[in-house]
Amino acid sequence: LAAQASVQAFADDIVSWWTLGKGECGSARGNALLAEVLAWARCWRMICNPAKCKFLVISRLRRKPLPELHLDGVPLECVSSLRYLGVWLDSKLCWREHIAQVSQKALGRLRLIQRGAGTLWGFHPLVMQCMIRAAIFPLLFYAAPVWCDAVQFRARLHPLDRVIRLCALGTLGLLRTTPGEAAMVLAGFLPAEFQLRQRTVEFYLRQLAYGKNIITAEARCIGRTHAVSPLDILATEVMRLERLGNLPPQLLQRVEPRLFWTVDPVGISGPPLPSISPSASAIQRIREHHSSADPELLWIFTDGSVDGTRCGAATVLFPGSR
């Protein structure tokens, strides 16, 4: 089974996929795979419902052969789009269906939030911004590293930008004739393309912090005949950050999951750059800095968590305390 296809299970959902050659239908391989899955399910006393089982053929061919698949003698339905773990997969992996679905659902949530705010009344803009960042953006950009290759076609991101524009208008109570770019700048919201790229890089950094480098090769040249993958988008962004000097790979490869980020706030010109150190030396640095500091100063040591313009404090030392 492992040589013929790949299988993944999460809770009560099972998905399997395999690659077909040119002109190959795939009925024999698919039915053999379904028989193996059905035998495994019966061994573990599980019941498969053929009515809920669908299959999707992903191909860029206009005329693609459709296999005839059966599960326990029941023919399976071939669909043009399929939802798995919250992500909508379509037959060409262009992500139009996923973007349309999440945009429509986000608009429904936004209408509920907008009931508490108008142009001249309602929630404070900071409250609106907090609710939008908590309820709208996580829905819009759920599993962004999976479908981030949609950024190569900006027209596909228009539904997302439309939702972000409405969020910006509702946050500040702007008129509907306000340009979308101006509203986003005033509200502090990034366009959909930049948010997709940002969340993809953040996912890469989290994986790298736990010792897993998902970029195994350099990004390939992007041309008309090249199908750009999410890894290509990620590799391009990482190389861009490395050229700017903001992402030193030698430093990130030494990052461990649980470390203290300490910054000396005295005598810093410009934005402070955090230093990474193990927990024992970080605690010693905090003690040394605080013991030699002005007792009238308020010292705040942060763990690096940031929410908008606010920063999470790990340790607060008030004036006069030792």
C-alpha positions as CSV (number, residue, x, y, z in Angstrom):
1,L,0.0,0.0,0.0
2,A,2.8,2.4,0.8
3,A,4.4,1.8,-2.6
4,Q,1.2,2.5,-4.5
5,A,-0.2,5.5,-2.6
6,S,0.0,7.8,0.4
7,V,-2.6,7.6,3.2
8,Q,-3.2,10.1,6.0
9,A,-5.8,9.8,8.8
10,F,-7.0,12.4,11.3
11,A,-9.7,11.5,13.8
12,D,-12.4,9.9,11.7
13,D,-11.3,11.3,8.3
14,I,-9.1,9.3,6.0
15,V,-7.6,10.7,2.8
16,S,-5.4,8.9,0.3
17,W,-3.7,10.2,-2.9
18,W,-1.6,8.8,-5.7
19,T,0.0,9.9,-8.9
20,L,-1.0,8.6,-12.3
21,G,0.9,8.5,-15.5
22,K,-0.2,10.0,-18.8
23,G,-3.2,8.2,-20.2
24,E,-3.6,6.1,-17.1
25,C,-7.1,5.9,-15.6
26,G,-6.3,4.7,-12.1
27,S,-9.4,2.6,-11.5
28,A,-7.4,-0.6,-10.7
29,R,-5.0,1.1,-8.3
30,G,-7.8,3.1,-6.7
31,N,-10.1,0.1,-6.1
32,A,-7.2,-1.9,-4.7
33,L,-6.4,0.9,-2.3
34,L,-10.0,1.2,-1.2
35,A,-10.1,-2.5,-0.5
36,E,-7.0,-2.2,1.7
37,V,-8.5,0.8,3.6
38,L,-11.8,-1.1,4.0
39,A,-10.1,-4.2,5.4
40,W,-8.1,-2.0,7.8
41,A,-11.3,-0.3,9.0
42,R,-13.0,-3.6,9.6
43,C,-10.0,-4.9,11.5
44,W,-10.4,-1.9,13.9
45,R,-14.2,-2.2,14.1
46,M,-14.8,0.9,12.0
47,I,-17.6,1.5,9.6
48,C,-17.1,3.4,6.4
49,N,-20.1,5.3,5.0
50,P,-19.8,5.2,1.1
51,A,-22.3,8.1,0.9
52,K,-19.8,10.4,2.6
53,C,-16.9,9.2,0.6
54,K,-15.9,11.3,-2.5
55,F,-12.9,11.4,-4.8
56,L,-11.3,14.3,-6.6
57,V,-9.1,14.1,-9.8
58,I,-6.5,16.9,-9.7
59,S,-5.2,17.6,-13.2
60,R,-4.6,20.5,-15.6
61,L,-5.8,18.5,-18.6
62,R,-9.1,19.6,-20.2
63,R,-10.1,16.0,-20.9
64,K,-9.0,13.9,-18.1
65,P,-9.9,10.3,-17.6
66,L,-12.2,9.7,-14.7
67,P,-11.7,6.4,-12.7
68,E,-14.6,4.3,-11.6
69,L,-14.1,3.7,-7.9
70,H,-16.2,1.5,-5.6
71,L,-16.2,1.2,-1.8
72,D,-17.8,-1.9,-0.5
73,G,-19.6,-2.3,-3.8
74,V,-21.0,1.2,-3.9
75,P,-19.8,3.6,-6.6
76,L,-18.2,6.8,-5.4
77,E,-19.0,10.2,-6.6
78,C,-16.4,12.4,-8.4
79,V,-16.6,16.0,-7.3
80,S,-15.0,19.2,-8.6
81,S,-13.9,20.4,-5.1
82,L,-13.4,18.7,-1.8
83,R,-13.0,19.9,1.8
84,Y,-10.4,18.3,4.0
85,L,-9.5,19.6,7.5
86,G,-10.9,23.0,6.7
87,V,-9.2,23.5,3.3
88,W,-11.1,23.3,0.0
89,L,-9.2,21.4,-2.7
90,D,-10.3,21.9,-6.3
91,S,-9.5,20.0,-9.5
92,K,-6.7,22.4,-10.5
93,L,-5.4,23.5,-7.2
94,C,-6.1,27.1,-8.1
95,W,-7.7,27.7,-4.7
96,R,-10.6,29.8,-6.0
97,E,-13.1,27.6,-4.2
98,H,-11.3,27.9,-0.9
99,I,-10.9,31.6,-1.2
100,A,-14.6,32.0,-2.1
101,Q,-15.7,29.8,0.8
102,V,-13.6,31.5,3.5
103,S,-14.5,35.0,2.2
104,Q,-18.2,34.3,2.3
105,K,-17.9,32.9,5.9
106,A,-15.8,35.8,7.0
107,L,-18.4,38.3,5.6
108,G,-21.0,36.6,7.8
109,R,-18.9,37.0,10.9
110,L,-18.1,40.6,9.9
111,R,-21.8,41.5,9.6
112,L,-22.3,40.3,13.2
113,I,-19.5,42.4,14.5
114,Q,-20.7,45.5,12.6
115,R,-24.0,45.4,14.4
116,G,-22.2,46.9,17.4
117,A,-20.6,49.8,15.5
118,G,-21.5,52.5,13.0
119,T,-20.0,55.5,11.4
120,L,-20.5,57.8,14.4
121,W,-21.4,55.3,17.2
122,G,-20.5,51.9,18.6
123,F,-17.4,50.1,19.7
124,H,-14.1,51.8,20.0
125,P,-11.8,51.3,17.0
126,L,-9.3,49.4,19.2
127,V,-12.1,47.0,20.2
128,M,-13.2,46.6,16.6
129,Q,-9.6,45.9,15.6
130,C,-9.2,43.3,18.3
131,M,-12.4,41.5,17.4
132,I,-11.5,41.5,13.7
133,R,-8.0,40.2,14.3
134,A,-9.4,37.5,16.6
135,A,-12.4,36.4,14.5
136,I,-11.9,37.4,10.9
137,F,-8.2,37.1,10.0
138,P,-7.7,33.6,11.4
139,L,-10.6,32.4,9.3
140,L,-9.4,34.2,6.1
141,F,-5.8,32.9,6.4
142,Y,-6.4,29.5,7.9
143,A,-3.8,27.0,6.7
144,A,-2.1,29.8,4.7
145,P,1.1,27.8,4.1
146,V,-0.9,25.2,2.2
147,W,-2.4,27.6,-0.4
148,C,0.0,30.5,-0.3
149,D,0.9,29.8,-4.0
150,A,-2.2,31.7,-4.8
151,V,-0.2,35.0,-4.4
152,Q,1.1,34.5,-8.0
153,F,-2.3,35.4,-9.3
154,R,-3.4,38.6,-7.5
155,A,-6.9,38.5,-9.1
156,R,-7.7,35.4,-7.1
157,L,-7.0,37.3,-3.9
158,H,-9.6,40.0,-4.6
159,P,-12.3,38.4,-2.4
160,L,-9.9,38.4,0.5
161,D,-8.9,42.1,-0.1
162,R,-12.6,43.0,-0.3
163,V,-13.2,41.5,3.2
164,I,-10.1,43.2,4.6
165,R,-11.3,46.6,3.1
166,L,-14.7,46.2,4.8
167,C,-12.9,45.3,8.0
168,A,-10.9,48.5,7.7
169,L,-14.0,50.6,7.0
170,G,-15.9,49.1,9.9
171,T,-13.0,49.5,12.3
172,L,-12.6,53.3,11.9
173,G,-16.2,54.1,10.8
174,L,-15.1,55.3,7.4
175,L,-17.4,56.1,4.5
176,R,-18.0,53.4,1.9
177,T,-16.4,55.6,-0.7
178,T,-13.0,55.5,1.0
179,P,-10.4,53.8,-1.2
180,G,-9.5,50.4,0.0
181,E,-5.7,51.0,0.2
182,A,-6.2,54.1,2.3
183,A,-8.6,52.4,4.6
184,M,-6.2,49.5,5.2
185,V,-3.3,51.9,5.9
186,L,-5.3,53.8,8.4
187,A,-6.6,50.7,10.1
188,G,-3.2,49.0,10.1
189,F,-4.3,46.0,8.0
190,L,-2.0,44.4,5.4
191,P,-3.3,43.4,2.0
192,A,-4.1,39.7,1.5
193,E,-0.9,39.0,-0.5
194,F,1.4,40.3,2.2
195,Q,-0.5,38.5,5.0
196,L,-0.2,35.3,3.1
197,R,3.6,35.7,2.7
198,Q,4.0,36.7,6.3
199,R,2.1,33.8,7.8
200,T,4.0,31.4,5.5
201,V,7.3,32.7,6.8
202,E,6.1,32.5,10.4
203,F,5.2,28.9,9.9
204,Y,8.7,28.2,8.5
205,L,10.2,29.9,11.6
206,R,8.1,27.8,13.9
207,Q,9.2,24.6,12.1
208,L,12.8,25.7,12.1
209,A,12.7,26.4,15.9
210,Y,11.8,22.8,16.5
211,G,14.6,21.5,14.2
212,K,12.6,20.8,11.1
213,N,13.8,22.6,7.9
214,I,11.1,22.1,5.3
215,I,13.1,23.9,2.6
216,T,15.3,21.1,1.1
217,A,16.4,22.9,-2.1
218,E,16.6,26.4,-3.5
219,A,13.6,27.9,-5.2
220,R,13.4,27.0,-8.9
221,C,13.0,29.5,-11.7
222,I,9.4,30.6,-12.1
223,G,8.3,30.5,-15.7
224,R,5.1,29.9,-17.7
225,T,5.5,26.1,-17.7
226,H,6.5,25.9,-14.0
227,A,3.8,25.1,-11.5
228,V,4.8,27.2,-8.5
229,S,4.3,25.3,-5.2
230,P,4.0,26.8,-1.7
231,L,7.6,25.7,-1.0
232,D,8.7,27.9,-4.0
233,I,6.9,30.9,-2.5
234,L,8.4,30.2,0.9
235,A,12.0,29.7,-0.4
236,T,11.7,33.0,-2.4
237,E,10.6,34.9,0.7
238,V,13.3,33.3,2.9
239,M,16.0,34.2,0.4
240,R,14.7,37.7,0.2
241,L,14.9,38.1,3.9
242,E,18.4,36.7,4.0
243,R,19.5,39.2,1.4
244,L,18.1,42.0,3.6
245,G,20.0,40.7,6.6
246,N,16.9,40.3,8.7
247,L,16.9,36.5,8.8
248,P,20.4,35.1,9.6
249,P,20.0,31.3,9.1
250,Q,23.0,30.5,11.3
251,L,21.2,32.1,14.2
252,L,17.8,30.5,13.5
253,Q,19.3,27.0,13.3
254,R,20.4,27.3,16.9
255,V,16.9,28.4,18.2
256,E,15.4,26.1,20.7
257,P,11.6,25.9,21.5
258,R,11.8,27.4,25.0
259,L,14.3,30.3,25.4
260,F,14.3,33.7,27.0
261,W,14.6,36.7,24.8
262,T,16.2,39.5,26.7
263,V,16.8,43.1,25.6
264,D,18.6,45.9,27.5
265,P,16.3,48.9,27.2
266,V,18.8,51.5,28.3
267,G,21.0,53.3,25.7
268,I,19.4,51.7,22.7
269,S,19.0,53.9,19.6
270,G,16.4,52.7,17.1
271,P,14.3,49.5,17.4
272,P,15.8,47.0,19.8
273,L,17.0,43.7,18.5
274,P,16.3,40.7,20.8
275,S,19.1,38.4,21.8
276,I,18.6,34.7,22.2
277,S,20.1,32.9,25.2
278,P,19.3,29.8,27.3
279,S,17.1,30.2,30.3
280,A,19.8,30.0,33.0
281,S,22.0,32.8,31.4
282,A,18.9,34.9,30.6
283,I,17.8,34.9,34.3
284,Q,21.4,35.8,35.3
285,R,21.3,38.7,32.8
286,I,18.0,40.0,34.2
287,R,19.4,40.0,37.7
288,E,22.6,41.8,36.7
289,H,20.8,44.5,34.7
290,H,18.3,45.1,37.4
291,S,20.8,45.3,40.2
292,S,22.9,47.9,38.4
293,A,20.0,50.0,37.1
294,D,18.5,53.2,38.3
295,P,16.0,52.3,41.1
296,E,13.6,54.9,39.7
297,L,13.2,53.0,36.4
298,L,10.4,50.6,35.6
299,W,11.9,47.4,34.1
300,I,9.8,45.1,31.9
301,F,11.2,41.9,30.6
302,T,9.2,40.4,27.8
303,D,9.0,36.8,26.4
304,G,8.7,38.2,22.9
305,S,5.0,37.7,22.4
306,V,3.4,40.6,20.4
307,D,-0.2,41.3,19.8
308,G,-0.5,44.3,17.4
309,T,1.2,47.2,19.2
310,R,1.2,45.5,22.6
311,C,3.9,43.3,24.0
312,G,3.5,40.5,26.5
313,A,5.5,41.0,29.7
314,A,7.2,38.0,31.3
315,T,8.6,39.9,34.3
316,V,7.8,43.4,35.7
317,L,10.1,45.0,38.2
318,F,8.7,48.1,39.8
319,P,10.8,51.1,41.0
320,G,12.5,50.4,44.3
321,S,12.2,46.6,44.2
322,R,15.2,44.3,44.3
